[in-house]
């Protein structure tokens, strides 16, 4: 996975395609291993994105004042850098 920004949805689509390829059983072992490694990287990326989303939702549920919006904006800025 390149250093460029990837969306959760794009990563999930790529992961689903890899799973389908692996389940087909129609590829050489070395290519299957390579695809598996790529799938594990995508899975880790998606898990991290879901964890971030869960933390944001938890924060929103705890309080609903203007400070929450500011905190989320700060976190978003940190994640972009």
WOJO-V604674 format. One line per field, one symbol per residue. phi: phi as a letter, one per 20 degrees, with the letter a starting at -180 (. if undefined). psi: psi as a letter, one per 30 degrees, with the letter a starting at -180 (. if undefined). burial: b if it has 24 or more other ideal C-beta (glycine too) atoms within 12 Angstrom, else e. Layout:
phi = ???
psi = ???
burial = ???
This chain:
phi = .ffffcegffffffffffgfffffmdbfgfffffffffffffffgfffffffffffffffffbcefffffffffffffffe
psi = klflkkleeeeeeeeeeeeeeefeghlleeeeeeeeeeeeeeeeeeeeeeeeeeeeeeeefelhlfeeeeeeeeeeeeff.
burial = eeeeeeeeeebeebbeebeeeeeeeeeeeeeeeebeebbeebeebbeebeeeeeeeeeeeeeeeeeeeeeeeeeeeeeeee
